[in-house]
Amino acid sequence: MSIKHYLQFKDFTREEYDYLFQRTRWIKDQFKSYQKYWPLSDRTLVMIFEKASTRTRLSFEAGMHQLGGSAIYLNTRDSQLGRGEPVEDAAQVISRMSDLVMIRTFEQDIIERFAANSRVPVINGLTNEYHPCQILADIYTYIEHRGSIQGRTVAWVGDSNNMCNTWLQAAEVLDFNVHVSTPPGYEVEPERAGLYGTANFEQFADPMDACRGADLVTTDVWTSMGFEAENEERLKAFADWCVDGDMMHVANAGALFMHCLPAHRGEEVTAEVIDGPQSVVWDEAENRLHVQKALMEYLLLGRLKV
């Protein structure tokens, strides 16, 4: 049986996502009713972090324990990876001592090289280019609140970063639309997003136009990890791309607001929006736990009939 990795959103088909969302619902129901479910007993997840994290570490570590397995935290500063050990060599060793690996790092190339030399499934916990586990949680959260996302419109306001790239991939796979609005000079690069001639997204110069008629409005910090030197420049460039009440007002009635967190109120989103009735950011954050449990179960055990 060939090893299946989860490195980009487009690695899975629509049918696989339908299954994952069904499993997520069931696994979450078990969790909420305090039912023990240990399908990954005696399995070990290794979590490799080159970038700082709160939600990624907590959701993967807690999730693996809740599935009956164990999780080991490795920071590149405290391992041979931080001392120049080739990624390929690290993958050979780590994958012989574990059942599953999650990596949160910088360039996508690092995780691709690791996966190419791994004997076990590898999960992208975030790279500069993609953040598939977060979008998996976001789409599940939308489904939980509003039903199918197929044919809906998602407005992305802000930086064309790893989150934006992954939304664009998801739109192609799951057949919905993405309206993107970024400041001049920060536009989407289709090749970087892994897209080639897709009809599922449109760029807008004015963020109000991007939000008009949207079913979901979402954003992220203006300065992602690794771009801190550009912070002052970005604060000026993005000043008109703060998601506020006016943007939510032109979206569809019942539109949701999401943010992957951490958020800077008064920068990429106003407190009125993120703390308002259309915001589902806390459900979104919690659902990282549940979708990743379904993902780990699927990668290790395949489809279950439970």
ABEGO torsion letter per residue (X at the ends): XBBBBBABAAABBAAAAAAAAAAAAAAAAAAAAGBBBBAABGBBBBBBBABBBAAAAAAAAAAAAAAGBBBBBBBAAABAAAAGBBAAAAAAAAAAABABBBBBBBBAAAAAAAAAABABBBBBAEBAABBAAAAAAAAAAAAAAAEBABGBBBBBBEBBBAAAAAAAAAAAAAGBBBBBBBBBGABBBAAAAGBBGBAABBBBABAAAAABGBABBBBBBABBBGAAAAAAAAAAAAAAABBBAAAAAABBBGBBBBBAOBBBBGBABBAAAAABAABAAAAAAAAAAAAAAAAAAAAAAEBBAX
